[in-house]
Amino acid sequence: MKVNLYTTSGCHLCELAITLLEDMVRAGEIMEIKEIEIANSEILIQEYGTRIPVVAIHEEELDWPFEIPALKKLIKKYKIQKSIKPADKDLIK
């Protein structure tokens, strides 16, 4: 499972979020953290500038402060969806 983290340099809250996510990588709960630097895009600055750090998994996002249980719930949701065959997805709506 890949987790995107919207961040910027010099953001102490982002550093806390990275530490939390790295702990989850070591625990095997997520496979990869992709840090997305918002300062490189005016669009990302407008979208995330006052919200960072923001974790995104697929189209769902969690703004800081995100709680570990909420993050684990979101990860579990997408692990379950990934394990369901495409024909079965219609049955769980």
C-alpha positions in Angstrom: 0.0 0.0 0.0 1.4 3.4 -1.0 0.6 6.5 1.0 1.0 9.9 -0.4 2.0 12.7 2.0 1.6 16.3 0.9 4.3 18.2 2.7 6.8 21.0 2.4 10.3 21.7 3.8 10.6 23.3 7.2 7.2 22.0 8.3 7.6 20.6 11.8 4.1 19.0 11.7 5.1 17.3 8.4 8.2 15.8 10.2 5.9 14.4 12.9 3.7 12.9 10.2 6.7 11.3 8.4 7.9 9.8 11.7 4.4 8.3 12.3 4.2 6.9 8.8 7.8 5.5 8.9 6.8 3.6 12.1 3.9 2.1 10.2 6.3 1.1 7.3 8.5 -0.7 9.9 5.4 -2.4 11.3 4.4 -3.6 7.8 1.2 -1.7 7.8 2.1 0.4 4.7 4.7 -0.4 2.0 5.7 3.1 0.8 5.5 6.7 1.6 5.6 9.1 -1.3 6.3 12.7 -0.2 4.8 15.3 -2.4 6.4 18.7 -2.1 3.6 21.3 -2.5 6.0 24.3 -2.9 6.7 23.1 -6.5 3.1 23.8 -7.6 0.9 26.8 -7.2 -2.1 24.5 -7.5 -0.9 22.3 -4.6 -0.1 25.3 -2.5 -3.7 26.6 -2.9 -5.1 23.1 -2.2 -2.8 22.0 0.7 -1.0 25.1 1.9 -3.0 25.6 5.1 -3.8 21.8 5.5 -0.4 20.1 5.5 0.6 17.5 6.3 -2.1 15.6 4.4 -2.1 11.9 3.9 -3.8 10.6 0.8 -4.7 7.1 -0.1 -6.3 6.8 -3.5 -8.9 9.7 -3.5 -9.3 9.9 0.3 -7.4 12.4 2.4 -6.7 12.9 6.1 -5.6 16.3 7.3 -3.3 16.8 10.3 -3.8 16.0 13.0 -4.7 12.6 11.9 -5.0 9.9 14.5 -3.4 6.5 14.1 -6.7 4.6 14.4 -8.2 6.8 11.6 -5.2 6.2 9.4 -5.3 2.4 10.1 -9.0 2.3 9.2 -8.4 4.0 5.9 -5.5 1.7 5.1 -7.6 -1.4 6.0 -10.5 -0.1 3.8 -8.2 0.0 0.7 -6.5 -3.3 1.6 -10.0 -5.0 1.7 -11.1 -3.3 -1.5 -7.9 -4.5 -3.2 -8.5 -8.1 -2.2 -12.0 -8.1 -3.6 -12.5 -9.2 -7.2 -13.9 -6.5 -9.5 -17.1 -8.4 -10.0 -17.6 -8.6 -6.2 -17.2 -4.8 -5.6 -20.8 -4.1 -6.7 -22.0 -6.4 -3.8 -20.4 -4.3 -1.1 -21.8 -0.9 -2.0 
